Amino acid sequence: MSSKFFLSVLMASTLMSGAAVAQGLVPGAERGAQEGGAAAGPVGAIVGGAVGAAAGTVGGILGVEQRPRFRSYVQREHVTSYRYEEPLRVGAVLPNAGVTYYDVPPEYQAPGYRYTVVNGVPVLVDPNTGRIVEVIE
């Protein structure tokens, strides 16, 4: 293997922040490593893990595959929607009063976050700050 390849993988790993870990890096890396390992052995696992980590961070905390299932789950729960006058976006901070937060089921792998529905749209929230970390559209 080329030292340039390993240097590239190392640099990509270094550039990923702690926030990326919370947003799908770990599940993406695990899945990529498994699939790469099955296809091409140890080297495939290394490459697959790096690629999967990058893909996992693009999908957000829940990941692209989990979003439709999570939306369906929230709809089945019939939780009350909070009316928010500001634009609904990642980084917006919900007020302390009037918003009800719900536990995210473990199968969605979002430990440390809770969800609520804002203007009819499910969102993941950091319960310590009320900050929206993902809008599930």
FENTAWO-V205205 format. One record per pair of residues at least 4 apart in sequence whose C-alpha atoms are under 8 Angstrom apart, sorted by the first residue. I is the first residue (numbers start at 1). J is the second residue. D is the distance in Angstrom with one decimal. If there is no record, write none. Layout:
BEGIN
i=I j=J d=D
i=I j=J d=D
END
This chain:
BEGIN
i=1 j=5 d=7.2
i=1 j=6 d=7.9
i=2 j=6 d=6.8
i=3 j=7 d=6.0
i=4 j=8 d=6.1
i=5 j=9 d=6.3
i=6 j=10 d=6.1
i=7 j=11 d=6.1
i=8 j=12 d=6.1
i=9 j=13 d=6.2
i=9 j=47 d=8.0
i=9 j=50 d=6.8
i=10 j=14 d=6.1
i=11 j=15 d=6.2
i=12 j=16 d=6.7
i=12 j=50 d=8.0
i=13 j=50 d=7.4
i=16 j=20 d=6.1
i=16 j=21 d=8.0
i=17 j=21 d=7.1
i=18 j=22 d=7.0
i=19 j=23 d=6.4
i=20 j=24 d=6.7
i=20 j=25 d=5.8
i=20 j=57 d=5.7
i=21 j=25 d=4.7
i=21 j=26 d=5.9
i=21 j=57 d=7.6
i=22 j=26 d=7.8
i=22 j=61 d=6.2
i=22 j=110 d=7.8
i=23 j=56 d=7.2
i=23 j=57 d=5.4
i=23 j=59 d=7.6
i=23 j=60 d=4.8
i=23 j=61 d=3.6
i=23 j=62 d=7.1
i=23 j=63 d=7.7
i=24 j=28 d=5.9
i=24 j=53 d=7.3
i=24 j=56 d=4.5
i=24 j=57 d=4.9
i=24 j=58 d=7.8
i=24 j=59 d=6.8
i=24 j=60 d=5.9
i=24 j=61 d=4.9
i=24 j=62 d=6.5
i=24 j=63 d=6.0
i=25 j=29 d=5.9
i=25 j=52 d=7.5
i=25 j=53 d=4.4
i=25 j=54 d=6.6
i=25 j=55 d=7.6
i=25 j=56 d=4.9
i=25 j=57 d=5.1
i=26 j=30 d=6.1
i=26 j=53 d=6.4
i=26 j=56 d=7.5
i=27 j=31 d=6.2
i=27 j=53 d=7.4
i=27 j=56 d=6.8
i=28 j=32 d=6.0
i=28 j=49 d=7.3
i=28 j=52 d=4.4
i=28 j=53 d=4.6
i=28 j=54 d=7.3
i=28 j=55 d=6.4
i=28 j=56 d=4.3
i=28 j=57 d=7.5
i=29 j=33 d=5.9
i=29 j=48 d=7.3
i=29 j=49 d=4.3
i=29 j=50 d=6.2
i=29 j=51 d=7.2
i=29 j=52 d=4.5
i=29 j=53 d=4.0
i=29 j=54 d=7.7
i=29 j=56 d=7.2
i=30 j=34 d=6.2
i=30 j=49 d=6.2
i=30 j=52 d=7.3
i=30 j=53 d=7.8
i=31 j=35 d=6.2
i=31 j=48 d=8.0
i=31 j=49 d=7.2
i=31 j=52 d=6.5
i=32 j=36 d=5.8
i=32 j=45 d=7.0
i=32 j=47 d=7.9
i=32 j=48 d=4.2
i=32 j=49 d=4.5
i=32 j=50 d=7.3
i=32 j=51 d=6.5
i=32 j=52 d=4.3
i=32 j=53 d=7.2
i=33 j=37 d=5.8
i=33 j=44 d=7.2
i=33 j=45 d=4.1
i=33 j=46 d=6.2
i=33 j=47 d=7.2
i=33 j=48 d=4.6
i=33 j=49 d=4.0
i=33 j=50 d=7.7
i=33 j=52 d=7.2
i=34 j=38 d=6.1
i=34 j=45 d=6.2
i=34 j=48 d=7.5
i=34 j=49 d=7.7
i=35 j=39 d=6.2
i=35 j=44 d=8.0
i=35 j=45 d=7.1
i=35 j=48 d=6.7
i=36 j=40 d=5.9
i=36 j=41 d=7.0
i=36 j=42 d=8.0
i=36 j=43 d=7.8
i=36 j=44 d=4.2
i=36 j=45 d=4.4
i=36 j=46 d=7.4
i=36 j=47 d=6.8
i=36 j=48 d=4.5
i=36 j=49 d=7.3
i=37 j=41 d=4.3
i=37 j=42 d=5.6
i=37 j=43 d=7.2
i=37 j=44 d=4.9
i=37 j=45 d=4.0
i=37 j=46 d=7.7
i=37 j=48 d=7.4
i=38 j=44 d=7.7
i=38 j=45 d=7.6
i=39 j=44 d=6.6
i=40 j=44 d=4.5
i=40 j=45 d=7.2
i=41 j=45 d=6.3
i=42 j=46 d=6.4
i=43 j=47 d=6.3
i=44 j=48 d=5.7
i=45 j=49 d=5.8
i=46 j=50 d=6.4
i=47 j=51 d=6.2
i=48 j=52 d=5.7
i=49 j=53 d=6.0
i=50 j=54 d=6.4
i=51 j=55 d=6.2
i=52 j=56 d=5.9
i=53 j=57 d=6.4
i=54 j=58 d=6.7
i=55 j=59 d=6.7
i=56 j=60 d=6.9
i=56 j=63 d=6.1
i=57 j=61 d=7.4
i=57 j=63 d=7.7
i=58 j=63 d=7.6
i=59 j=63 d=4.1
i=59 j=64 d=4.8
i=60 j=64 d=7.2
i=60 j=134 d=7.0
i=61 j=110 d=6.6
i=61 j=134 d=7.0
i=62 j=66 d=5.6
i=62 j=67 d=6.2
i=62 j=108 d=6.4
i=62 j=109 d=7.0
i=62 j=110 d=6.7
i=63 j=67 d=6.5
i=65 j=69 d=7.8
i=66 j=70 d=6.1
i=66 j=108 d=6.9
i=67 j=71 d=6.1
i=67 j=136 d=6.4
i=67 j=137 d=8.0
i=68 j=72 d=6.2
i=69 j=73 d=6.1
i=70 j=74 d=6.2
i=70 j=108 d=7.5
i=71 j=75 d=6.2
i=71 j=122 d=6.8
i=71 j=136 d=7.0
i=71 j=137 d=8.0
i=72 j=76 d=6.2
i=73 j=77 d=6.4
i=74 j=78 d=6.7
i=74 j=79 d=7.1
i=74 j=122 d=7.1
i=75 j=79 d=7.5
i=79 j=116 d=7.7
i=79 j=117 d=7.1
i=80 j=117 d=6.8
i=81 j=116 d=7.4
i=81 j=117 d=4.7
i=81 j=118 d=5.3
i=81 j=119 d=5.9
i=81 j=120 d=5.6
i=81 j=121 d=7.8
i=82 j=98 d=7.6
i=82 j=99 d=6.2
i=82 j=116 d=7.9
i=82 j=117 d=6.1
i=82 j=118 d=4.7
i=82 j=119 d=6.0
i=82 j=120 d=7.7
i=83 j=118 d=6.0
i=83 j=119 d=5.2
i=84 j=88 d=7.6
i=84 j=118 d=6.4
i=84 j=119 d=6.3
i=88 j=92 d=7.0
i=88 j=118 d=7.8
i=88 j=135 d=7.8
i=89 j=132 d=7.1
i=89 j=134 d=7.9
i=89 j=135 d=6.7
i=90 j=131 d=7.6
i=90 j=132 d=5.1
i=90 j=133 d=5.2
i=90 j=134 d=5.6
i=90 j=135 d=6.5
i=91 j=131 d=5.6
i=91 j=132 d=5.3
i=91 j=133 d=6.2
i=92 j=131 d=5.6
i=92 j=132 d=5.5
i=93 j=129 d=7.3
i=93 j=130 d=5.3
i=93 j=131 d=4.2
i=93 j=132 d=6.2
i=94 j=99 d=7.5
i=94 j=130 d=5.1
i=94 j=131 d=6.2
i=94 j=132 d=7.4
i=95 j=99 d=7.1
i=95 j=130 d=6.9
i=96 j=130 d=7.1
i=99 j=116 d=7.6
i=100 j=116 d=6.4
i=101 j=114 d=5.9
i=101 j=115 d=5.5
i=101 j=116 d=5.1
i=101 j=127 d=7.6
i=102 j=114 d=5.5
i=102 j=115 d=5.2
i=102 j=116 d=6.2
i=103 j=113 d=7.6
i=103 j=114 d=5.0
i=103 j=115 d=6.5
i=104 j=108 d=6.9
i=104 j=110 d=6.7
i=104 j=111 d=7.7
i=104 j=113 d=7.0
i=104 j=114 d=5.5
i=104 j=115 d=6.3
i=105 j=109 d=7.8
i=106 j=110 d=7.1
i=106 j=111 d=7.4
i=112 j=126 d=7.2
i=112 j=127 d=7.8
i=113 j=124 d=6.3
i=113 j=125 d=5.7
i=113 j=126 d=5.2
i=113 j=127 d=6.3
i=114 j=124 d=5.7
i=114 j=125 d=5.4
i=114 j=126 d=6.6
i=114 j=127 d=6.2
i=115 j=122 d=6.8
i=115 j=123 d=5.6
i=115 j=124 d=4.4
i=115 j=125 d=5.7
i=116 j=122 d=5.8
i=116 j=123 d=5.6
i=116 j=124 d=6.7
i=116 j=125 d=7.4
i=117 j=121 d=5.2
i=117 j=122 d=4.3
i=117 j=123 d=5.9
i=118 j=122 d=6.3
i=118 j=123 d=6.9
i=121 j=135 d=7.3
i=121 j=136 d=6.7
i=121 j=137 d=6.6
i=122 j=135 d=6.4
i=122 j=136 d=5.4
i=122 j=137 d=7.3
i=123 j=132 d=6.6
i=123 j=133 d=7.5
i=123 j=134 d=5.6
i=123 j=135 d=4.5
i=123 j=136 d=5.6
i=124 j=132 d=5.9
i=124 j=133 d=5.6
i=124 j=134 d=5.0
i=124 j=135 d=6.5
i=124 j=136 d=7.7
i=125 j=130 d=5.9
i=125 j=131 d=5.5
i=125 j=132 d=4.4
i=125 j=133 d=5.4
i=125 j=134 d=7.1
i=126 j=130 d=5.5
i=126 j=131 d=5.4
i=126 j=132 d=6.5
i=126 j=133 d=6.6
i=127 j=131 d=7.5
END
